[in-house]
């Protein structure tokens, strides 16, 4: 039975941990009678002297100065010193109590719309694309704007062109630049022809020529066909500013398109190092195609994607590819050497990026890790988190989370691209 307890703290420590004879801890607890305590204190002195470079006299002084001067045992609050973290995050964003009623309604709507609805991998990707365009899925057919125009851009492949759809500002004034967008759809469905409302809004809100890329889809065209198309379009727009009379200033993408936007950004830094992009917009993107991060494997309610669907995307986009091969930086941009990109860039940073994601999105960890690595490279990155919001919540305009995300996007793009003149 221990008679008493004495706490010894190593001066200068940033935090304390209660552990008996634990050299790695910053605080030690020596227990027992007087003789036993003396022996243990001697052992601690010798061990710490070897591991922390303190001699015997220095340790004697340290231990004496750290002992409480009374028999009262100090509380943890009186001895623990706070150490500021080099990385901070607003934990409140992840607390269920901060999920607003509108966000809960979004999830309910998504779940009710998808419950019993056909899965793309059951009907086949080609058939599902037809169902989307004709409004035969759980979602209405995407609206078409008569002012959007179609064009083509040369592919790296002989005798092949990449279709694009673009929109110019309705006010007729000169465009300030080109914003190129890569749509989502798990690399297997959706289309550049279904983005008219976004193209029109961005064109008019930011005085840009907005471009949607018709990249090839799996399973007919697995990796690297789609990403090659996206890179080809981006490089062409850098090299041929005369096409729209303005430079390529920003790239963006959502979901699978976020993957392509990141990959295209890094490729432009390598192949067109003198061209500086002003903004990158990455919305609930896929940056690690191992799909093995905690949020992607979690069994959580979802109205749009789940782990099985993510694996089905991989089956068609990266057929028979091992987990290790999926970490190829040309597939999963999370694994790229961003510090090296920065060192080799004449601008000494990656372009400024905004990451938008809901905390209930199964791809949330992708954005958390990708944005952290972006920042760690010495580059500007902002991550905007929405409590309880699921994948693709931004499509629900009129709900607080979607409107807040739109406002954050507007603030970011106007800061990076400049305000539109009245």
GUMITOR-840276 format. One record per residue (C-alpha): x, y, z. Coordinates in nm, 3 decimals. Last residue first. Layout:
<x X	y Y	z Z>
...
***
This chain:
<x -2.111	y 4.785	z -6.242>
<x -1.749	y 4.668	z -6.241>
<x -1.697	y 4.310	z -6.133>
<x -1.463	y 4.274	z -5.838>
<x -1.121	y 4.119	z -5.879>
<x -1.008	y 3.767	z -5.956>
<x -0.857	y 3.661	z -5.624>
<x -1.076	y 3.861	z -5.386>
<x -1.384	y 3.819	z -5.602>
<x -1.318	y 3.446	z -5.621>
<x -1.280	y 3.400	z -5.246>
<x -1.577	y 3.613	z -5.143>
<x -1.800	y 3.452	z -5.405>
<x -1.701	y 3.102	z -5.297>
<x -1.774	y 3.185	z -4.934>
<x -2.114	y 3.325	z -5.035>
<x -2.195	y 3.011	z -5.235>
<x -2.097	y 2.796	z -4.936>
<x -2.321	y 3.005	z -4.709>
<x -2.608	y 2.965	z -4.954>
<x -2.565	y 2.589	z -4.965>
<x -2.545	y 2.561	z -4.586>
<x -2.841	y 2.795	z -4.533>
<x -3.084	y 2.627	z -4.772>
<x -3.206	y 2.836	z -5.064>
<x -2.981	y 2.667	z -5.315>
<x -2.967	y 2.290	z -5.271>
<x -2.693	y 2.201	z -5.521>
<x -2.431	y 2.299	z -5.263>
<x -2.510	y 1.986	z -5.063>
<x -2.309	y 1.782	z -5.315>
<x -2.192	y 1.528	z -5.054>
<x -2.358	y 1.570	z -4.716>
<x -2.369	y 1.872	z -4.479>
<x -2.353	y 1.790	z -4.109>
<x -2.164	y 2.105	z -4.019>
<x -2.033	y 2.294	z -4.324>
<x -1.656	y 2.333	z -4.357>
<x -1.468	y 2.596	z -4.563>
<x -1.104	y 2.509	z -4.614>
<x -0.879	y 2.794	z -4.721>
<x -0.545	y 2.734	z -4.887>
<x -0.256	y 2.971	z -4.949>
<x 0.077	y 2.807	z -5.017>
<x 0.376	y 2.731	z -4.794>
<x 0.376	y 2.363	z -4.887>
<x 0.213	y 2.293	z -4.550>
<x -0.092	y 2.490	z -4.665>
<x -0.153	y 2.261	z -4.964>
<x -0.081	y 1.958	z -4.744>
<x -0.347	y 2.076	z -4.499>
<x -0.595	y 2.143	z -4.781>
<x -0.545	y 1.792	z -4.917>
<x -0.581	y 1.631	z -4.575>
<x -0.906	y 1.803	z -4.479>
<x -1.045	y 1.783	z -4.832>
<x -0.992	y 1.408	z -4.862>
<x -1.112	y 1.358	z -4.504>
<x -1.451	y 1.503	z -4.598>
<x -1.502	y 1.258	z -4.886>
<x -1.775	y 1.067	z -4.707>
<x -1.951	y 1.400	z -4.672>
<x -2.099	y 1.450	z -4.325>
<x -1.856	y 1.735	z -4.247>
<x -1.958	y 1.919	z -4.562>
<x -1.688	y 2.029	z -4.804>
<x -1.549	y 2.339	z -4.978>
<x -1.176	y 2.377	z -5.044>
<x -1.059	y 2.718	z -5.166>
<x -0.719	y 2.736	z -5.331>
<x -0.453	y 3.002	z -5.390>
<x -0.209	y 2.886	z -5.661>
<x 0.080	y 2.672	z -5.537>
<x 0.378	y 2.865	z -5.412>
<x 0.724	y 2.995	z -5.499>
<x 0.606	y 3.197	z -5.802>
<x 0.902	y 3.084	z -6.015>
<x 0.792	y 2.728	z -5.931>
<x 1.052	y 2.459	z -5.867>
<x 1.048	y 2.492	z -5.491>
<x 0.667	y 2.504	z -5.487>
<x 0.630	y 2.190	z -5.694>
<x 0.884	y 2.022	z -5.466>
<x 0.679	y 2.121	z -5.160>
<x 0.371	y 1.973	z -5.330>
<x 0.519	y 1.628	z -5.383>
<x 0.204	y 1.454	z -5.507>
<x 0.032	y 1.198	z -5.284>
<x -0.290	y 1.396	z -5.233>
<x -0.306	y 1.424	z -5.614>
<x -0.437	y 1.066	z -5.642>
<x -0.415	y 0.947	z -6.002>
<x -0.106	y 1.125	z -6.138>
<x 0.030	y 1.113	z -5.783>
<x 0.025	y 0.730	z -5.804>
<x -0.144	y 0.620	z -5.482>
<x -0.383	y 0.407	z -5.688>
<x -0.085	y 0.185	z -5.771>
<x -0.055	y 0.087	z -5.405>
<x -0.422	y 0.000	z -5.375>
<x -0.394	y -0.228	z -5.677>
<x -0.550	y -0.151	z -6.014>
<x -0.778	y -0.412	z -6.165>
<x -0.989	y -0.146	z -6.334>
<x -0.907	y 0.214	z -6.240>
<x -1.209	y 0.408	z -6.372>
<x -1.456	y 0.119	z -6.389>
<x -1.379	y -0.062	z -6.065>
<x -1.286	y 0.266	z -5.896>
<x -1.634	y 0.408	z -5.945>
<x -1.779	y 0.085	z -5.805>
<x -1.560	y 0.128	z -5.496>
<x -1.703	y 0.476	z -5.443>
<x -2.055	y 0.338	z -5.479>
<x -1.989	y 0.074	z -5.215>
<x -1.844	y 0.336	z -4.980>
<x -2.153	y 0.554	z -4.998>
<x -2.262	y 0.836	z -5.222>
<x -2.567	y 1.057	z -5.279>
<x -2.813	y 1.066	z -4.989>
<x -2.577	y 0.948	z -4.723>
<x -2.626	y 0.801	z -4.379>
<x -2.290	y 0.688	z -4.238>
<x -2.097	y 0.364	z -4.261>
<x -1.740	y 0.492	z -4.253>
<x -1.499	y 0.376	z -4.524>
<x -1.472	y 0.715	z -4.692>
<x -1.454	y 0.910	z -4.365>
<x -1.167	y 0.701	z -4.229>
<x -0.952	y 0.720	z -4.543>
<x -0.935	y 0.412	z -4.766>
<x -1.082	y 0.545	z -5.088>
<x -0.748	y 0.445	z -5.248>
<x -0.843	y 0.724	z -5.485>
<x -0.705	y 0.994	z -5.258>
<x -0.794	y 1.344	z -5.384>
<x -1.166	y 1.312	z -5.448>
<x -1.326	y 1.656	z -5.423>
<x -1.601	y 1.805	z -5.211>
<x -1.563	y 2.133	z -5.407>
<x -1.218	y 2.251	z -5.514>
<x -1.195	y 2.606	z -5.649>
<x -0.846	y 2.706	z -5.765>
<x -0.761	y 3.074	z -5.803>
<x -0.515	y 3.310	z -5.969>
<x -0.339	y 3.066	z -6.201>
<x 0.015	y 3.173	z -6.288>
<x 0.167	y 3.081	z -6.621>
<x 0.545	y 3.079	z -6.620>
<x 0.562	y 2.714	z -6.514>
<x 0.362	y 2.586	z -6.814>
<x 0.449	y 2.213	z -6.818>
<x 0.520	y 2.158	z -6.448>
<x 0.290	y 2.414	z -6.289>
<x 0.030	y 2.329	z -6.551>
<x 0.052	y 1.964	z -6.444>
<x -0.009	y 2.054	z -6.081>
<x -0.321	y 2.253	z -6.164>
<x -0.448	y 1.982	z -6.399>
<x -0.417	y 1.721	z -6.125>
<x -0.600	y 1.942	z -5.874>
<x -0.880	y 2.021	z -6.121>
<x -0.906	y 1.656	z -6.223>
<x -0.955	y 1.538	z -5.864>
<x -1.205	y 1.817	z -5.806>
<x -1.390	y 1.693	z -6.113>
<x -1.438	y 1.358	z -5.937>
<x -1.625	y 1.553	z -5.664>
<x -1.648	y 1.913	z -5.784>
<x -1.413	y 2.104	z -6.006>
<x -1.246	y 2.438	z -6.052>
<x -0.971	y 2.608	z -6.247>
<x -0.892	y 2.978	z -6.259>
<x -0.715	y 3.245	z -6.461>
<x -0.689	y 3.114	z -6.817>
<x -0.607	y 3.426	z -7.013>
<x -0.854	y 3.633	z -7.218>
<x -0.951	y 3.687	z -7.580>
<x -1.156	y 3.368	z -7.583>
<x -0.956	y 3.163	z -7.833>
<x -0.685	y 3.430	z -7.846>
<x -0.550	y 3.309	z -7.514>
<x -0.414	y 3.008	z -7.699>
<x -0.122	y 2.859	z -7.501>
<x -0.288	y 2.878	z -7.159>
<x -0.620	y 2.764	z -7.305>
<x -0.447	y 2.472	z -7.476>
<x -0.276	y 2.366	z -7.153>
<x -0.607	y 2.361	z -6.965>
<x -0.787	y 2.172	z -7.241>
<x -0.512	y 1.910	z -7.270>
<x -0.502	y 1.869	z -6.891>
<x -0.874	y 1.798	z -6.877>
<x -0.858	y 1.556	z -7.169>
<x -0.561	y 1.374	z -7.018>
<x -0.752	y 1.346	z -6.690>
<x -1.037	y 1.170	z -6.865>
<x -0.826	y 0.928	z -7.070>
<x -0.585	y 0.823	z -6.791>
<x -0.775	y 0.635	z -6.659>
<x -1.072	y 0.448	z -6.802>
<x -1.243	y 0.520	z -7.135>
<x -1.551	y 0.308	z -7.200>
<x -1.584	y 0.240	z -6.826>
<x -1.531	y 0.527	z -6.774>
<x -1.581	y 0.876	z -6.912>
<x -1.405	y 1.102	z -7.160>
<x -1.382	y 1.473	z -7.078>
<x -1.647	y 1.717	z -7.191>
<x -1.497	y 2.027	z -7.027>
<x -1.708	y 2.317	z -6.900>
<x -1.580	y 2.667	z -6.976>
<x -1.665	y 3.002	z -6.820>
<x -1.569	y 3.331	z -6.982>
<x -1.543	y 3.559	z -6.683>
<x -1.705	y 3.877	z -6.556>
<x -1.720	y 3.740	z -6.199>
<x -2.093	y 3.724	z -6.126>
<x -2.200	y 3.709	z -6.490>
<x -1.974	y 3.428	z -6.606>
<x -2.003	y 3.244	z -6.274>
<x -2.382	y 3.242	z -6.287>
<x -2.400	y 3.145	z -6.655>
<x -2.154	y 2.858	z -6.623>
<x -2.328	y 2.731	z -6.309>
<x -2.665	y 2.731	z -6.480>
<x -2.525	y 2.569	z -6.794>
<x -2.352	y 2.274	z -6.626>
<x -2.534	y 1.980	z -6.786>
<x -2.363	y 1.985	z -7.125>
<x -2.025	y 1.913	z -6.965>
<x -2.167	y 1.576	z -6.873>
<x -2.265	y 1.344	z -6.588>
<x -2.136	y 0.986	z -6.572>
<x -1.841	y 0.756	z -6.506>
<x -1.551	y 0.951	z -6.353>
<x -1.750	y 0.957	z -6.027>
<x -1.999	y 1.208	z -6.163>
<x -1.841	y 1.549	z -6.112>
<x -1.786	y 1.831	z -6.360>
<x -1.453	y 1.991	z -6.449>
<x -1.468	y 2.371	z -6.471>
<x -1.248	y 2.617	z -6.656>
<x -1.261	y 2.986	z -6.560>
<x -1.131	y 3.217	z -6.831>
<x -1.035	y 3.581	z -6.786>
<x -1.153	y 3.934	z -6.729>
<x -1.407	y 3.908	z -7.011>
<x -1.469	y 4.221	z -7.207>
<x -1.817	y 4.364	z -7.169>
<x -2.120	y 4.219	z -7.343>
<x -2.334	y 4.239	z -7.030>
<x -2.433	y 3.872	z -7.066>
<x -2.089	y 3.749	z -6.969>
<x -1.966	y 3.466	z -7.192>
<x -2.063	y 3.100	z -7.157>
<x -1.876	y 2.791	z -7.267>
<x -1.929	y 2.426	z -7.355>
<x -1.635	y 2.203	z -7.441>
<x -1.585	y 1.899	z -7.661>
<x -1.238	y 1.743	z -7.682>
<x -1.102	y 1.674	z -8.029>
<x -0.942	y 1.368	z -8.189>
<x -0.749	y 1.318	z -8.511>
<x -0.431	y 1.207	z -8.329>
<x -0.454	y 1.198	z -7.950>
<x -0.311	y 1.500	z -7.768>
<x -0.660	y 1.644	z -7.802>
<x -0.754	y 1.958	z -7.993>
<x -1.025	y 2.181	z -7.841>
<x -1.390	y 2.185	z -7.945>
<x -1.680	y 2.430	z -7.925>
<x -2.030	y 2.464	z -7.784>
<x -2.221	y 2.772	z -7.675>
<x -2.435	y 2.868	z -7.376>
<x -2.689	y 3.138	z -7.461>
<x -2.974	y 2.890	z -7.505>
<x -2.947	y 2.779	z -7.140>
<x -3.023	y 2.413	z -7.069>
<x -3.167	y 2.289	z -6.742>
<x -3.042	y 1.961	z -6.593>
<x -3.313	y 1.692	z -6.596>
<x -3.473	y 1.651	z -6.255>
<x -3.315	y 1.419	z -5.994>
<x -3.440	y 1.076	z -5.889>
<x -3.335	y 0.945	z -6.229>
<x -3.544	y 0.974	z -6.544>
<x -3.469	y 1.341	z -6.607>
<x -3.376	y 1.293	z -6.973>
<x -3.010	y 1.390	z -6.930>
<x -2.977	y 1.181	z -6.615>
<x -3.146	y 0.872	z -6.762>
<x -2.919	y 0.884	z -7.066>
<x -2.615	y 0.895	z -6.840>
<x -2.756	y 0.600	z -6.644>
<x -2.779	y 0.391	z -6.960>
<x -2.412	y 0.453	z -7.039>
<x -2.302	y 0.384	z -6.680>
<x -2.485	y 0.054	z -6.642>
<x -2.826	y -0.019	z -6.488>
<x -2.690	y -0.175	z -6.169>
<x -2.375	y 0.037	z -6.145>
<x -2.581	y 0.354	z -6.185>
<x -2.804	y 0.261	z -5.896>
<x -3.179	y 0.274	z -5.955>
<x -3.384	y 0.466	z -5.695>
<x -3.526	y 0.269	z -5.399>
<x -3.419	y 0.538	z -5.154>
<x -3.236	y 0.802	z -5.355>
<x -3.495	y 1.077	z -5.334>
<x -3.585	y 1.006	z -4.971>
<x -3.220	y 1.006	z -4.867>
<x -3.144	y 1.327	z -5.052>
<x -3.448	y 1.503	z -4.907>
<x -3.362	y 1.391	z -4.554>
<x -3.002	y 1.506	z -4.597>
<x -3.115	y 1.846	z -4.720>
<x -3.363	y 1.872	z -4.431>
<x -3.086	y 1.811	z -4.179>
<x -2.895	y 2.094	z -4.345>
<x -3.195	y 2.323	z -4.314>
<x -3.245	y 2.237	z -3.947>
<x -2.893	y 2.350	z -3.859>
<x -2.613	y 2.114	z -3.763>
<x -2.425	y 2.286	z -3.481>
<x -2.539	y 2.043	z -3.210>
<x -2.386	y 1.756	z -3.409>
<x -2.034	y 1.888	z -3.343>
<x -1.800	y 1.876	z -3.642>
<x -1.794	y 2.249	z -3.719>
<x -1.747	y 2.313	z -3.348>
<x -1.399	y 2.164	z -3.381>
<x -1.280	y 2.483	z -3.552>
<x -0.937	y 2.373	z -3.665>
<x -0.584	y 2.454	z -3.557>
<x -0.244	y 2.359	z -3.689>
<x 0.079	y 2.474	z -3.525>
<x -0.080	y 2.392	z -3.193>
<x -0.027	y 2.621	z -2.896>
<x 0.125	y 2.454	z -2.591>
<x -0.072	y 2.495	z -2.270>
<x 0.101	y 2.449	z -1.936>
<x -0.025	y 2.187	z -1.695>
<x 0.084	y 2.242	z -1.334>
<x -0.198	y 2.433	z -1.165>
<x -0.473	y 2.286	z -1.378>
<x -0.359	y 1.933	z -1.296>
<x -0.412	y 2.009	z -0.930>
<x -0.116	y 2.054	z -0.699>
<x -0.092	y 1.814	z -0.403>
<x -0.081	y 2.003	z -0.074>
<x 0.213	y 1.895	z 0.141>
<x 0.373	y 2.229	z 0.083>
<x 0.667	y 2.358	z -0.116>
<x 0.571	y 2.166	z -0.429>
<x 0.873	y 2.009	z -0.593>
<x 0.983	y 2.157	z -0.925>
<x 1.272	y 2.362	z -0.791>
<x 1.417	y 2.061	z -0.610>
<x 1.381	y 1.835	z -0.913>
<x 1.546	y 2.080	z -1.148>
<x 1.830	y 2.159	z -0.909>
<x 1.906	y 1.793	z -0.853>
<x 1.873	y 1.737	z -1.229>
<x 2.129	y 2.006	z -1.303>
<x 2.363	y 1.869	z -1.041>
<x 2.335	y 1.519	z -1.190>
<x 2.390	y 1.632	z -1.548>
<x 2.109	y 1.706	z -1.791>
<x 2.142	y 1.593	z -2.154>
<x 1.780	y 1.488	z -2.193>
<x 1.809	y 1.111	z -2.243>
<x 2.109	y 1.022	z -2.026>
<x 2.036	y 1.269	z -1.747>
<x 1.674	y 1.167	z -1.761>
<x 1.763	y 0.806	z -1.688>
<x 2.006	y 0.888	z -1.408>
<x 1.771	y 1.133	z -1.241>
<x 1.477	y 0.896	z -1.272>
<x 1.671	y 0.615	z -1.108>
<x 1.774	y 0.842	z -0.820>
<x 1.414	y 0.949	z -0.769>
<x 1.310	y 0.586	z -0.763>
<x 1.560	y 0.509	z -0.486>
<x 1.454	y 0.813	z -0.282>
<x 1.087	y 0.725	z -0.317>
<x 1.151	y 0.370	z -0.199>
<x 1.332	y 0.493	z 0.108>
<x 1.065	y 0.753	z 0.194>
<x 0.766	y 0.525	z 0.138>
<x 0.587	y 0.482	z -0.192>
<x 0.516	y 0.689	z -0.501>
<x 0.712	y 0.892	z -0.751>
<x 0.493	y 1.050	z -1.016>
<x 0.665	y 1.195	z -1.318>
<x 0.572	y 1.479	z -1.550>
<x 0.696	y 1.551	z -1.901>
<x 0.646	y 1.196	z -2.019>
<x 0.888	y 1.009	z -2.244>
<x 1.089	y 0.881	z -1.949>
<x 0.786	y 0.714	z -1.796>
<x 0.879	y 0.624	z -1.438>
<x 0.514	y 0.643	z -1.325>
<x 0.298	y 0.835	z -1.570>
<x 0.076	y 1.140	z -1.535>
<x 0.139	y 1.354	z -1.839>
<x 0.243	y 1.715	z -1.842>
<x 0.267	y 1.969	z -2.123>
<x 0.515	y 2.224	z -2.250>
<x 0.804	y 2.125	z -2.030>
<x 1.047	y 2.395	z -1.927>
<x 1.107	y 2.245	z -1.588>
<x 1.066	y 1.865	z -1.551>
<x 0.790	y 1.804	z -1.303>
<x 0.807	y 1.579	z -0.996>
<x 0.493	y 1.471	z -0.818>
<x 0.503	y 1.305	z -0.477>
<x 0.257	y 1.042	z -0.360>
<x 0.203	y 0.898	z -0.014>
<x 0.183	y 0.578	z 0.186>
<x 0.152	y 0.332	z -0.098>
<x 0.000	y 0.000	z 0.000>
***
